[in-house]
Amino acid sequence: MQAKFVADNFNDDQGRPAGGTVNGTGLSIVWQNGPLNRGAERLEPNGAFVETVIASALQRIQYYQKTQFSCRENALAITKLEEALHCLNSRTQRREAAGTEGTHQGT
């Protein structure tokens, strides 16, 4: 089954990712728009993060695994989603150590 959704991704005036939306049947996401900044300048999130969406899908498949729908394919999907979260968390830790997390500095 091919997932059907409509996605709009926005850029700021300097061409950097700046939020967007995804909408599909039973799904509506508004992505974080802009950096959260650091220290006393830290802002509250104004949208979803990719990590949150992946973690949400992960918990749902883990739930399936506790039911009569448990299967090898679900187990493999769980592993891949866990790997994705690990990679994204590693990126965050690297950026935190560099002092660039929450900013548009670096990558």
N, CA and C atoms as a LAMMPS dump frame, in Angstrom:
ITEM: TIMESTEP
0
ITEM: NUMBER OF ATOMS
321
ITEM: BOX BOUNDS ff ff ff
-5.0000000000000000e+02 5.0000000000000000e+02
-5.0000000000000000e+02 5.0000000000000000e+02
-5.0000000000000000e+02 5.0000000000000000e+02
ITEM: ATOMS id mol type element x y z
1 1 1 N 0.838 -1.177 0
2 1 2 C 0 0 0
3 1 3 C 0.884 1.242 0
4 2 1 N 0.701 2.087 -0.966
5 2 2 C 1.434 3.346 -1.053
6 2 3 C 0.75 4.378 -0.16
7 3 1 N 1.518 4.968 0.747
8 3 2 C 0.969 5.999 1.624
9 3 3 C 0.607 7.225 0.789
10 4 1 N -0.593 7.757 1.038
11 4 2 C -1.036 8.949 0.321
12 4 3 C -1.069 10.116 1.298
13 5 1 N -0.326 11.138 0.957
14 5 2 C -0.303 12.344 1.771
15 5 3 C 0.14 13.508 0.91
16 6 1 N -0.103 14.701 1.398
17 6 2 C 0.337 15.925 0.739
18 6 3 C 1.307 16.621 1.684
19 7 1 N 2.489 16.95 1.186
20 7 2 C 3.502 17.607 2.004
21 7 3 C 3.902 18.937 1.375
22 8 1 N 4.012 19.938 2.211
23 8 2 C 4.541 21.246 1.815
24 8 3 C 5.699 21.554 2.748
25 9 1 N 6.874 21.773 2.165
26 9 2 C 8.064 22.116 2.941
27 9 3 C 8.451 23.551 2.619
28 10 1 N 8.705 24.332 3.667
29 10 2 C 8.986 25.75 3.503
30 10 3 C 10.439 26.056 3.818
31 11 1 N 10.941 27.128 3.206
32 11 2 C 12.277 27.644 3.487
33 11 3 C 12.17 29.061 4.016
34 12 1 N 13.163 29.456 4.825
35 12 2 C 13.208 30.854 5.254
36 12 3 C 13.819 31.689 4.135
37 13 1 N 14.021 32.974 4.378
38 13 2 C 14.526 33.87 3.338
39 13 3 C 15.964 33.588 2.943
40 14 1 N 16.639 32.706 3.692
41 14 2 C 18.007 32.319 3.349
42 14 3 C 18.074 30.895 2.788
43 15 1 N 16.918 30.323 2.479
44 15 2 C 16.862 29.015 1.863
45 15 3 C 17.001 27.836 2.811
46 16 1 N 16.904 28.08 4.126
47 16 2 C 17.027 27.009 5.121
48 16 3 C 15.647 26.44 5.442
49 17 1 N 15.577 25.141 5.797
50 17 2 C 14.284 24.565 6.167
51 17 3 C 13.61 25.387 7.265
52 18 1 N 12.312 25.668 7.05
53 18 2 C 11.588 26.528 7.99
54 18 3 C 10.155 26.051 8.19
55 19 1 N 9.997 24.805 8.508
56 19 2 C 8.66 24.306 8.78
57 19 3 C 7.99 23.757 7.548
58 20 1 N 6.719 23.469 7.712
59 20 2 C 5.935 22.904 6.636
60 20 3 C 4.795 22.097 7.226
61 21 1 N 4.099 21.392 6.365
62 21 2 C 2.963 20.588 6.797
63 21 3 C 2.931 19.266 6.041
64 22 1 N 2.287 18.281 6.657
65 22 2 C 1.969 17.007 6.007
66 22 3 C 0.539 16.669 6.396
67 23 1 N -0.273 16.33 5.413
68 23 2 C -1.658 15.957 5.672
69 23 3 C -2.025 14.732 4.862
70 24 1 N -2.692 13.809 5.522
71 24 2 C -3.199 12.606 4.881
72 24 3 C -4.367 12.104 5.709
73 25 1 N -4.979 11.024 5.283
74 25 2 C -6.097 10.467 6.038
75 25 3 C -5.649 10.138 7.453
76 26 1 N -6.26 10.767 8.441
77 26 2 C -5.928 10.517 9.843
78 26 3 C -4.601 11.087 10.291
79 27 1 N -4.016 11.979 9.491
80 27 2 C -2.685 12.494 9.807
81 27 3 C -2.591 13.974 9.458
82 28 1 N -2.115 14.754 10.405
83 28 2 C -1.852 16.167 10.156
84 28 3 C -0.65 16.579 10.992
85 29 1 N 0.43 16.992 10.319
86 29 2 C 1.653 17.387 11.01
87 29 3 C 1.999 18.811 10.609
88 30 1 N 2.34 19.621 11.588
89 30 2 C 2.92 20.942 11.356
90 30 3 C 4.345 20.843 11.887
91 31 1 N 5.336 20.992 10.994
92 31 2 C 6.735 20.838 11.383
93 31 3 C 7.251 22.065 12.127
94 32 1 N 8.236 21.847 12.978
95 32 2 C 8.923 22.941 13.676
96 32 3 C 9.383 23.98 12.659
97 33 1 N 9.122 25.224 12.967
98 33 2 C 9.521 26.328 12.102
99 33 3 C 10.591 27.143 12.803
100 34 1 N 11.817 26.996 12.363
101 34 2 C 12.929 27.768 12.903
102 34 3 C 13.623 27.07 14.057
103 35 1 N 14.823 27.551 14.369
104 35 2 C 15.598 26.957 15.466
105 35 3 C 15.014 27.342 16.826
106 36 1 N 15.332 26.547 17.833
107 36 2 C 14.848 26.815 19.194
108 36 3 C 15.765 27.739 19.978
109 37 1 N 16.956 27.989 19.44
110 37 2 C 17.961 28.824 20.107
111 37 3 C 18.546 28.11 21.325
112 38 1 N 19.406 28.806 22.059
113 38 2 C 20.128 28.201 23.176
114 38 3 C 20.048 29.091 24.404
115 39 1 N 20.285 28.5 25.563
116 39 2 C 20.375 29.233 26.82
117 39 3 C 19.135 30.044 27.133
118 40 1 N 19.346 31.285 27.571
119 40 2 C 18.235 32.158 27.958
120 40 3 C 17.345 32.517 26.767
121 41 1 N 17.867 32.345 25.558
122 41 2 C 17.121 32.642 24.333
123 41 3 C 16.282 31.453 23.851
124 42 1 N 16.312 30.344 24.604
125 42 2 C 15.623 29.108 24.203
126 42 3 C 14.126 29.353 24.048
127 43 1 N 13.567 28.874 22.942
128 43 2 C 12.148 29.03 22.644
129 43 3 C 11.41 27.711 22.845
130 44 1 N 10.111 27.795 23.014
131 44 2 C 9.273 26.601 23.04
132 44 3 C 9.064 26.127 21.6
133 45 1 N 8.985 24.826 21.371
134 45 2 C 8.719 24.336 20.011
135 45 3 C 7.376 24.866 19.499
136 46 1 N 7.31 25.105 18.19
137 46 2 C 6.061 25.548 17.57
138 46 3 C 5.525 24.513 16.583
139 47 1 N 6.186 23.359 16.527
140 47 2 C 5.762 22.306 15.613
141 47 3 C 6.431 20.994 15.954
142 48 1 N 6.134 19.993 15.162
143 48 2 C 6.653 18.642 15.392
144 48 3 C 8.083 18.511 14.893
145 49 1 N 8.802 17.575 15.512
146 49 2 C 10.145 17.199 15.084
147 49 3 C 10.08 15.817 14.447
148 50 1 N 10.953 15.557 13.49
149 50 2 C 10.998 14.255 12.825
150 50 3 C 11.135 13.136 13.855
151 51 1 N 11.959 13.356 14.882
152 51 2 C 12.168 12.333 15.91
153 51 3 C 10.856 11.951 16.604
154 52 1 N 10.003 12.924 16.843
155 52 2 C 8.723 12.652 17.505
156 52 3 C 7.815 11.818 16.617
157 53 1 N 7.801 12.126 15.333
158 53 2 C 6.963 11.381 14.397
159 53 3 C 7.464 9.943 14.267
160 54 1 N 8.781 9.76 14.163
161 54 2 C 9.336 8.404 14.089
162 54 3 C 9.03 7.64 15.364
163 55 1 N 9.211 8.268 16.52
164 55 2 C 8.93 7.599 17.797
165 55 3 C 7.456 7.218 17.903
166 56 1 N 6.571 8.041 17.361
167 56 2 C 5.137 7.729 17.369
168 56 3 C 4.839 6.5 16.526
169 57 1 N 5.426 6.428 15.34
170 57 2 C 5.241 5.251 14.487
171 57 3 C 5.851 4.016 15.143
172 58 1 N 6.998 4.181 15.776
173 58 2 C 7.662 3.072 16.465
174 58 3 C 6.771 2.493 17.555
175 59 1 N 6.19 3.343 18.385
176 59 2 C 5.351 2.828 19.472
177 59 3 C 4.142 2.084 18.933
178 60 1 N 3.617 2.532 17.797
179 60 2 C 2.448 1.87 17.229
180 60 3 C 2.797 0.46 16.74
181 61 1 N 3.927 0.326 16.062
182 61 2 C 4.33 -1 15.583
183 61 3 C 4.713 -1.899 16.758
184 62 1 N 5.323 -1.332 17.792
185 62 2 C 5.609 -2.118 18.997
186 62 3 C 4.31 -2.621 19.626
187 63 1 N 3.286 -1.801 19.6
188 63 2 C 1.974 -2.209 20.089
189 63 3 C 1.445 -3.396 19.274
190 64 1 N 1.555 -3.299 17.938
191 64 2 C 1.125 -4.41 17.09
192 64 3 C 1.832 -5.702 17.467
193 65 1 N 3.112 -5.6 17.793
194 65 2 C 3.899 -6.788 18.122
195 65 3 C 3.4 -7.486 19.387
196 66 1 N 2.603 -6.809 20.194
197 66 2 C 2.057 -7.4 21.418
198 66 3 C 0.671 -7.991 21.179
199 67 1 N 0.246 -8.034 19.92
200 67 2 C -1.08 -8.54 19.581
201 67 3 C -0.952 -9.731 18.627
202 68 1 N -2.09 -10.196 18.129
203 68 2 C -2.093 -11.291 17.17
204 68 3 C -1.467 -10.899 15.834
205 69 1 N -1.122 -9.612 15.657
206 69 2 C -0.519 -9.14 14.413
207 69 3 C 1.005 -9.108 14.468
208 70 1 N 1.576 -9.707 15.487
209 70 2 C 3.029 -9.802 15.606
210 70 3 C 3.592 -10.578 14.412
211 71 1 N 4.667 -10.049 13.821
212 71 2 C 5.267 -10.733 12.672
213 71 3 C 6.708 -10.257 12.474
214 72 1 N 7.415 -10.97 11.622
215 72 2 C 8.818 -10.659 11.328
216 72 3 C 8.969 -9.265 10.708
217 73 1 N 8.064 -8.926 9.797
218 73 2 C 8.159 -7.624 9.134
219 73 3 C 8.017 -6.476 10.132
220 74 1 N 7.119 -6.621 11.099
221 74 2 C 7.005 -5.599 12.147
222 74 3 C 8.297 -5.498 12.928
223 75 1 N 8.888 -6.645 13.266
224 75 2 C 10.151 -6.646 14.016
225 75 3 C 11.245 -5.929 13.236
226 76 1 N 11.312 -6.171 11.928
227 76 2 C 12.309 -5.491 11.098
228 76 3 C 12.045 -3.987 11.039
229 77 1 N 10.775 -3.607 10.899
230 77 2 C 10.43 -2.181 10.871
231 77 3 C 10.803 -1.511 12.188
232 78 1 N 10.57 -2.199 13.297
233 78 2 C 10.953 -1.665 14.615
234 78 3 C 12.444 -1.404 14.658
235 79 1 N 13.229 -2.37 14.188
236 79 2 C 14.685 -2.208 14.179
237 79 3 C 15.099 -1 13.359
238 80 1 N 14.521 -0.83 12.192
239 80 2 C 14.885 0.296 11.32
240 80 3 C 14.479 1.631 11.93
241 81 1 N 13.315 1.696 12.548
242 81 2 C 12.898 2.942 13.198
243 81 3 C 13.793 3.256 14.394
244 82 1 N 14.169 2.234 15.153
245 82 2 C 15.111 2.44 16.265
246 82 3 C 16.449 2.934 15.746
247 83 1 N 16.905 2.38 14.62
248 83 2 C 18.159 2.84 14.015
249 83 3 C 18.046 4.303 13.576
250 84 1 N 16.924 4.668 12.989
251 84 2 C 16.719 6.058 12.561
252 84 3 C 16.78 6.999 13.756
253 85 1 N 16.109 6.633 14.838
254 85 2 C 16.148 7.473 16.05
255 85 3 C 17.55 7.56 16.61
256 86 1 N 18.273 6.447 16.586
257 86 2 C 19.658 6.453 17.072
258 86 3 C 20.512 7.438 16.259
259 87 1 N 20.379 7.397 14.931
260 87 2 C 21.141 8.305 14.077
261 87 3 C 20.796 9.763 14.352
262 88 1 N 19.517 10.061 14.465
263 88 2 C 19.106 11.439 14.714
264 88 3 C 19.527 11.913 16.103
265 89 1 N 19.469 11.03 17.096
266 89 2 C 19.928 11.391 18.44
267 89 3 C 21.444 11.593 18.463
268 90 1 N 22.181 10.806 17.684
269 90 2 C 23.636 10.997 17.585
270 90 3 C 23.955 12.357 16.985
271 91 1 N 23.187 12.739 15.971
272 91 2 C 23.367 14.063 15.364
273 91 3 C 23.136 15.161 16.398
274 92 1 N 22.051 15.029 17.182
275 92 2 C 21.753 16.028 18.212
276 92 3 C 22.879 16.107 19.234
277 93 1 N 23.386 14.969 19.678
278 93 2 C 24.481 14.959 20.661
279 93 3 C 25.732 15.614 20.087
280 94 1 N 26.044 15.334 18.817
281 94 2 C 27.205 15.948 18.172
282 94 3 C 27.034 17.46 18.095
283 95 1 N 25.851 17.902 17.718
284 95 2 C 25.605 19.342 17.623
285 95 3 C 25.604 20.005 18.999
286 96 1 N 25.086 19.304 20.003
287 96 2 C 25.111 19.837 21.371
288 96 3 C 26.554 20.016 21.835
289 97 1 N 27.387 19.028 21.582
290 97 2 C 28.798 19.104 21.971
291 97 3 C 29.519 20.245 21.246
292 98 1 N 29.101 20.521 20.018
293 98 2 C 29.716 21.599 19.238
294 98 3 C 29.122 22.962 19.563
295 99 1 N 28.048 22.987 20.369
296 99 2 C 27.403 24.256 20.704
297 99 3 C 26.548 24.81 19.579
298 100 1 N 26.158 23.953 18.628
299 100 2 C 25.355 24.432 17.503
300 100 3 C 23.909 23.927 17.535
301 101 1 N 23.579 23.034 18.484
302 101 2 C 22.208 22.551 18.584
303 101 3 C 21.286 23.726 18.921
304 102 1 N 20.133 23.785 18.251
305 102 2 C 19.191 24.88 18.483
306 102 3 C 19.49 26.126 17.654
307 103 1 N 20.448 25.993 16.738
308 103 2 C 20.802 27.132 15.885
309 103 3 C 20.825 26.671 14.424
310 104 1 N 21.045 27.608 13.517
311 104 2 C 21.226 27.278 12.104
312 104 3 C 22.708 27.137 11.771
313 105 1 N 23.572 27.117 12.772
314 105 2 C 25.012 26.968 12.523
315 105 3 C 25.362 25.523 12.242
316 106 1 N 26.306 25.305 11.34
317 106 2 C 26.799 23.958 11.073
318 106 3 C 25.711 23.057 10.516
319 107 1 N 26.04 21.758 10.522
320 107 2 C 25.065 20.784 10.002
321 107 3 C 24.862 19.667 10.971
